[in-house]
Amino acid sequence: MSEIILIPKEQPEVPIEANTITPDEFAGKSLEEIEKIIIWYGNTEVPLSDFFEVSGKSGVSAADTTIIIDGDVYNTKRIGQGMTDGEIIVNGNVNMYVGAEMTGGKITVEGNAGPWAGQNMKGGELTIKGDAGDYIGSAYRGDWRGMDGGVLTVYGNVGNEIAEFMLSGKIIIKGNANIMPGIRMHGGLLVIEGDVVARTGGAMKYGNIVVEGTINEFLAGFEYLGIVKDMEIDGTSFKGAYYKFRGDNCNRGADGAIYASVVNNRHILP
């Protein structure tokens, strides 16, 4: 695997739009060609070299190319957008839309990520070691088709309305979630290992949500189906006892499922 190393020169007040930072774009190019790749600074096209020092060697194909961003890019958006293969490693924080629309490959963010991480993701692996913002794994604003494949993992906490309109794939949150995780879900698996503030699965139609922590405020539109133990969903095993609910009954014929840890959620029983 060949590596291209990008070292940020600065993070300006106006965000950088860098959807061209992908193995697909870098593969087969010389360092000089990579330095000239266009990114956006505000409404101005600028070469990548204006904001990054570039070194290393690209692979012949995206699959043979790893991009290492060795520094904090907290004000750079769209890294890895639409990538199909290869790998990106960010040794710091990133801004919005990291991994949006990706169909393959692997992205690892060692720090935090802004909103819309993994938006409309269809494949590959996106791992965020810190916290992430609102709407991760969700649909483009105004669309009804969200994440449709791949695995998105956040080790920290997340914001509001994650997995909105999720169709398939897997989202794993190892920390806590704010309001409306899984809103309007139509498929896939959402796992929240921490706590949820409120409205889990609001208006969901299909799919599965597993909450291992505490759901502080539970919606009334779910039918209690009993307790299940040591279950397996989409190839993932869950040990222990879970309350199972079906809904959200605000949608006629909805058959989504919420599984809530019995130990942490005795207060939500009807």
Helices and strands as residue ranges (DSSP letters): E 2-8, E 16-17, H 23-26, H 31-35, E 38-41, E 44-47, G 48-50, E 52-56, G 62-64, E 65-69, E 76-77, E 87-90, E 106-109, E 125-128, E 148-154, E 168-173, E 177-179, E 186-192, E 196-198, E 206-211, E 223-233, E 236-247, E 256-261, G 266-268
